Structures are given as C-alpha cells and as structure tokens.
Amino acid sequence: MKIKDQVVVITGSSRGFGYAIAESMLEAGAIVIITGRSQEALQRALNGLQPKGRVSGFVLDVRQEEQIYQLVRDVLAKHSHIDIWVNNAGYSNAAGMMLDMNPQEALDMFLVNDLGVLRCTQAVMGHFSARGEGMLVNIYGNGSFLRPASPTGLYGATKAWVTSFTRSLAVELKGSGVKILGFSPGMMTTDMLTSPIVVGERGKEMLKNFGFVLRFLGQPPKAAADKLVNAIARQRKEFVEVKLFKPWTPLLGLLRVGWEDLTKTGKTPKFEFHYQEAYRSPYSLEGYE
C-alpha cells in the first residue's frame, strides 16, 4: 500500500504513540486526521504537526459511540473516503497488583481499550466494506500474546482482548478486500511509562527496578511509529501481525546499556511515580474470611 495521499485516521493521537504515528504518516505524505479528548490537547498537537504536512483534528472520546460515527461522517464529508484507520486510543490505569485495583477505574480502561476498538471498527468497517478496500490497524500491547503482564495485569488483559478480537475479525472478513494489521510496538517511553500511577505497597515493591527496565527496554515512540508506517506500506496479505519485541531484544538492550555505561554516554530516562492507596471494597467481609 502506498502511504502518500492516503487518508489516515488515528485515534488517541494528541500525544504519545498516536502523535508519533501522525508524525511518521505526515513524513510519508499521508493526509492525517488526529483525535483527542479535549480541544486544548488537540490544538497543542496540531501546532506541532501542521508544519509537517496535511493534518486536521477532531475531538473524540472513543467511549462515546455517537462521537465516533460523527467523526467518520465528518472525515468522509471532507475527504470522501478513508484509507487507513488506526485504533490507537488506550491507556493503562495503574501499575501494581491486580487485586489492589479500583474496579471502577478498571471498567473505564476496558471501555476505552476494548469497547472503543469495537465501536470504532464497527463504524469504519461499514465504509471499508462498501468500498471493498481499506486497512484497519489495531495496536497491541503488553499482554497481547497471553504472557503475564504484571505489574500492569489489567491493562494486559485489555490487550489480550484486542488481539483475540483482531484475529477473529480477520477470519470473519477474509476475502472482503479489507486488510488488517495487528501491531505490537514494544515498550515505549511515553508518559504512560514515565509518569505512572503506582497502587499499594506491593506495587511499589514490584517497580523497585523500574528505572533500569525502562532504560534497557524503553524506546522512543517515533522509532516504533516509523516501523509501523513501513509495515503498512509493505503489507500484502489480508492479515498480518507485527511484533517489535523479539526474544533477543532484552539481550541487545543489556549490551547497549553496558556500552553506554562503559563510554558514559547513557542515562536512565526521567520518570515520576504517582502513588495511590490499594483499593479496599466498602462491602467488608470482616469476620467471614
């Protein structure tokens, strides 16, 4: 697929990995539509992206089905078609033990990471199916390949859902002309990792070596975004999964850190923890344990 002049919609793209995808798409000549929850955040992103190419922005909360369909209508009214849709919107509520997490915060994360993907896919697929072409990109994450995802276990569960959904969708849409890409970018130094919420005392213990892990595994989001654009351009099959984290990635990271220490050229990325007490249900079982 060529990227130049393609109309690309990226959800959750006012910052982080979504913003980096928008940058890479613009550099490849695409017409990019970014989205964010607030007009203020969207405008900041547009200020940085507009010098790089053709980009516009729309306020979108993927928890709101009406907003999603309105976005599709607005983009079609402006550009007449959509070529690539990237389901990127998602976040991790906190790091720590799963049993210490507030269920209400977990519910909100599932509404964004999972139902947001479903609703966006339903909305754009009507257009893709009518045209008999288009590309859907779903962003995977820690947990997508059914390995333990602690200390972000609930986030990992949402990404396992995205993987299962994407694979099932690929089977159901076989022969439709629509291409599907599941893309796992690996560990990136976005604010989701550089400014995380840490829950409970056990969460603090789980993250005692976080700085070192972030240093040898964390990569700039722009590097992963460039690889995503390249993967989209090269895809020929109806369904492809791309995983940037390879079995040898940790070893290469350790070798890089060792060389940086030897040459005094490296440093730990800046990060800041925000601590939160472990959740305790108001419906006590005291006396029944």
C-alpha positions as CSV (number, residue, x, y, z in Angstrom):
1,M,0.0,0.0,0.0
2,K,1.3,3.5,-0.8
3,I,1.2,6.0,2.0
4,K,1.4,9.2,0.1
5,D,-2.0,10.9,-0.3
6,Q,-3.8,8.2,1.8
7,V,-6.4,9.5,4.3
8,V,-5.4,8.2,7.7
9,V,-7.4,8.4,10.9
10,I,-5.5,7.8,14.2
11,T,-7.5,7.7,17.5
12,G,-5.8,8.9,20.7
13,S,-3.2,10.9,18.8
14,S,-2.9,14.2,20.6
15,R,0.2,12.8,22.4
16,G,2.3,9.7,23.0
17,F,2.5,6.9,20.4
18,G,-0.5,8.2,18.5
19,Y,1.2,11.6,18.0
20,A,4.4,9.8,16.8
21,I,2.3,7.8,14.3
22,A,0.8,11.0,13.0
23,E,4.3,12.4,12.6
24,S,5.5,9.4,10.7
25,M,2.5,9.3,8.4
26,L,2.9,13.0,7.6
27,E,6.5,12.4,6.7
28,A,5.4,9.7,4.3
29,G,3.0,12.1,2.6
30,A,-0.3,11.0,4.1
31,I,-3.4,13.1,4.9
32,V,-3.7,12.7,8.6
33,I,-6.7,13.1,11.0
34,I,-5.8,13.1,14.7
35,T,-8.2,12.9,17.6
36,G,-8.1,13.7,21.3
37,R,-10.4,14.0,24.2
38,S,-10.0,17.8,24.6
39,Q,-9.8,20.7,22.2
40,E,-6.8,22.1,24.2
41,A,-4.8,18.9,23.8
42,L,-5.8,18.6,20.2
43,Q,-4.7,22.2,19.4
44,R,-1.3,21.6,21.0
45,A,-0.8,18.6,18.9
46,L,-1.9,20.4,15.7
47,N,0.5,23.2,16.4
48,G,3.4,20.7,16.4
49,L,2.1,18.6,13.4
50,Q,0.8,21.2,10.9
51,P,4.3,22.3,9.8
52,K,5.0,18.7,8.8
53,G,2.1,18.2,6.4
54,R,-1.7,17.9,5.8
55,V,-3.3,17.3,9.2
56,S,-6.6,18.1,10.8
57,G,-8.0,17.3,14.2
58,F,-11.3,16.3,15.8
59,V,-12.3,15.9,19.5
60,L,-13.2,12.3,20.1
61,D,-13.8,10.2,23.2
62,V,-13.9,6.6,22.0
63,R,-16.3,5.7,24.8
64,Q,-19.0,7.7,23.1
65,E,-20.4,5.8,20.1
66,E,-22.2,8.9,18.7
67,Q,-18.9,10.8,18.6
68,I,-17.2,8.0,16.7
69,Y,-19.9,7.9,13.9
70,Q,-19.9,11.7,13.7
71,L,-16.1,11.6,13.2
72,V,-16.5,9.1,10.3
73,R,-19.2,11.3,8.7
74,D,-17.0,14.5,9.1
75,V,-14.0,12.8,7.6
76,L,-16.0,11.4,4.7
77,A,-17.6,14.8,4.1
78,K,-14.2,16.5,3.9
79,H,-12.1,13.8,2.1
80,S,-14.8,11.5,0.5
81,H,-13.0,8.4,1.8
82,I,-10.9,6.8,4.5
83,D,-7.9,4.6,3.5
84,I,-6.4,3.7,6.9
85,W,-7.9,3.6,10.4
86,V,-5.6,3.2,13.4
87,N,-7.2,2.1,16.7
88,N,-4.6,3.5,19.0
89,A,-6.6,5.1,21.8
90,G,-5.9,3.3,25.0
91,Y,-4.2,3.6,28.4
92,S,-3.1,1.8,31.5
93,N,-4.9,2.8,34.6
94,A,-2.1,2.0,37.0
95,A,0.7,-0.4,37.9
96,G,0.5,-2.8,40.8
97,M,-1.2,-6.0,42.0
98,M,-4.5,-6.6,40.1
99,L,-6.4,-7.3,43.3
100,D,-5.4,-3.8,44.6
101,M,-7.0,-2.0,41.6
102,N,-10.2,0.0,41.8
103,P,-12.8,-1.9,39.8
104,Q,-14.4,1.4,38.6
105,E,-11.1,2.6,37.1
106,A,-10.6,-0.8,35.5
107,L,-14.0,-0.6,33.9
108,D,-13.2,2.8,32.4
109,M,-10.0,1.3,31.0
110,F,-11.9,-1.6,29.4
111,L,-14.4,0.9,27.9
112,V,-11.6,2.7,26.2
113,N,-9.1,0.0,25.3
114,D,-11.7,-2.7,24.2
115,L,-15.2,-1.3,23.6
116,G,-13.6,1.7,22.0
117,V,-11.8,-0.6,19.5
118,L,-15.1,-2.4,18.8
119,R,-17.1,0.7,18.2
120,C,-14.5,2.4,16.0
121,T,-14.1,-0.8,14.0
122,Q,-17.9,-1.1,13.5
123,A,-18.1,2.5,12.4
124,V,-15.3,2.5,9.8
125,M,-15.9,-1.1,8.6
126,G,-19.2,-0.1,7.1
127,H,-17.3,2.3,4.8
128,F,-14.4,-0.1,4.1
129,S,-16.8,-3.0,3.3
130,A,-18.8,-0.8,0.9
131,R,-15.6,0.2,-0.9
132,G,-14.1,-3.3,-0.8
133,E,-10.8,-1.9,0.4
134,G,-9.2,-0.2,3.3
135,M,-6.8,-1.0,6.2
136,L,-7.6,-1.4,9.9
137,V,-4.7,-1.2,12.3
138,N,-5.1,-2.3,15.9
139,I,-2.4,-1.5,18.4
140,Y,-1.4,-4.4,20.6
141,G,0.5,-4.2,23.9
142,N,1.9,-6.0,26.9
143,G,-0.4,-9.0,27.4
144,S,-1.4,-9.3,23.7
145,F,0.3,-12.7,23.3
146,L,-1.1,-14.2,26.6
147,R,2.1,-13.8,28.7
148,P,1.7,-12.5,32.2
149,A,1.6,-8.7,32.1
150,S,2.3,-7.7,35.7
151,P,2.7,-5.1,37.1
152,T,0.1,-3.9,34.6
153,G,-2.0,-7.0,34.6
154,L,-5.4,-5.4,34.0
155,Y,-4.0,-3.4,31.0
156,G,-2.6,-6.7,29.7
157,A,-6.0,-8.3,29.9
158,T,-7.4,-5.5,27.8
159,K,-4.7,-6.0,25.2
160,A,-5.3,-9.8,25.2
161,W,-8.9,-8.9,24.3
162,V,-7.7,-6.7,21.4
163,T,-5.6,-9.5,20.0
164,S,-8.4,-12.0,20.2
165,F,-10.8,-9.5,18.7
166,T,-8.4,-8.7,15.8
167,R,-7.7,-12.4,15.0
168,S,-11.4,-13.3,15.0
169,L,-12.2,-10.2,12.8
170,A,-9.6,-11.3,10.3
171,V,-11.3,-14.6,9.9
172,E,-14.7,-13.1,9.6
173,L,-13.6,-10.5,7.0
174,K,-11.5,-12.9,4.9
175,G,-12.0,-12.1,1.2
176,S,-13.6,-8.7,1.8
177,G,-10.7,-6.7,0.4
178,V,-10.0,-5.1,3.8
179,K,-6.5,-5.5,5.2
180,I,-6.0,-5.9,8.9
181,L,-2.7,-5.3,10.8
182,G,-2.1,-6.1,14.5
183,F,0.9,-4.1,15.6
184,S,2.8,-4.6,18.9
185,P,5.2,-1.6,19.4
186,G,7.0,-2.9,22.5
187,M,8.0,-0.8,25.5
188,M,8.0,2.9,24.7
189,T,9.0,6.0,26.7
190,T,5.6,7.7,26.6
191,D,4.0,9.4,29.6
192,M,2.1,6.2,30.3
193,L,5.5,4.8,31.5
194,T,7.3,8.0,32.5
195,S,4.5,9.2,34.8
196,P,2.7,6.1,36.0
197,I,0.3,5.6,38.9
198,V,1.6,3.0,41.3
199,V,-1.0,1.3,43.6
200,G,-0.3,0.0,47.0
201,E,2.8,-1.1,48.9
202,R,3.1,-4.3,46.8
203,G,3.0,-2.1,43.7
204,K,6.0,-0.1,45.0
205,E,7.9,-3.3,45.6
206,M,7.1,-4.6,42.0
207,L,8.5,-1.4,40.5
208,K,11.7,-1.1,42.5
209,N,13.9,-1.8,39.4
210,F,11.6,0.2,37.0
211,G,14.3,2.7,36.1
212,F,16.7,0.0,34.9
213,V,14.0,-1.8,32.9
214,L,12.8,1.4,31.3
215,R,16.4,2.2,30.3
216,F,17.3,-1.1,28.6
217,L,13.8,-1.9,27.1
218,G,12.2,1.6,26.5
219,Q,12.4,3.0,23.1
220,P,11.3,6.4,21.7
221,P,7.7,6.1,20.3
222,K,8.9,7.7,17.0
223,A,11.1,4.7,16.2
224,A,8.1,2.3,16.6
225,A,5.9,4.7,14.6
226,D,8.3,4.6,11.7
227,K,8.3,0.8,11.7
228,L,4.5,0.8,11.8
229,V,4.3,3.0,8.7
230,N,6.8,0.8,6.9
231,A,4.8,-2.3,7.9
232,I,1.6,-0.8,6.5
233,A,3.4,0.1,3.2
234,R,4.8,-3.4,2.8
235,Q,1.7,-5.4,3.8
236,R,0.4,-7.7,1.0
237,K,-1.6,-10.3,2.9
238,E,-5.1,-9.7,4.3
239,F,-4.0,-10.2,7.9
240,V,-0.6,-9.6,9.4
241,E,0.7,-9.3,13.0
242,V,4.0,-7.5,13.6
243,K,5.7,-7.7,17.0
244,L,8.7,-5.4,17.5
245,F,9.8,-7.0,20.8
246,K,11.8,-10.1,19.8
247,P,13.3,-12.8,22.0
248,W,16.7,-11.2,21.7
249,T,15.5,-7.7,22.5
250,P,16.4,-7.8,26.2
251,L,19.9,-9.1,25.4
252,L,20.5,-6.3,22.9
253,G,19.2,-3.8,25.5
254,L,21.6,-5.0,28.1
255,L,24.5,-4.9,25.7
256,R,23.6,-1.3,24.8
257,V,23.3,-0.3,28.4
258,G,26.7,-1.9,29.1
259,W,28.3,0.0,26.3
260,E,26.7,3.3,27.4
261,D,28.0,2.7,30.9
262,L,31.5,2.0,29.6
263,T,31.5,5.1,27.4
264,K,29.5,7.2,29.9
265,T,27.1,8.1,27.1
266,G,23.8,6.8,28.5
267,K,21.4,7.7,31.3
268,T,18.1,6.5,32.8
269,P,15.0,8.2,31.3
270,K,13.3,10.6,33.6
271,F,10.2,9.2,35.3
272,E,8.0,10.1,38.2
273,F,5.7,7.7,40.2
274,H,2.3,8.8,41.5
275,Y,1.4,6.7,44.5
276,Q,-2.2,5.6,45.2
277,E,-3.5,3.5,48.1
278,A,-4.7,0.0,47.3
279,Y,-8.4,-0.3,46.7
280,R,-10.5,-1.8,49.5
281,S,-14.1,-2.6,48.9
282,P,-16.7,-0.9,51.2
283,Y,-18.5,-4.2,51.4
284,S,-16.4,-5.7,54.2
285,L,-16.1,-9.4,54.8
286,E,-14.6,-8.9,58.2
287,G,-15.4,-12.0,60.3
288,Y,-16.1,-14.2,57.3
289,E,-12.6,-14.6,55.8
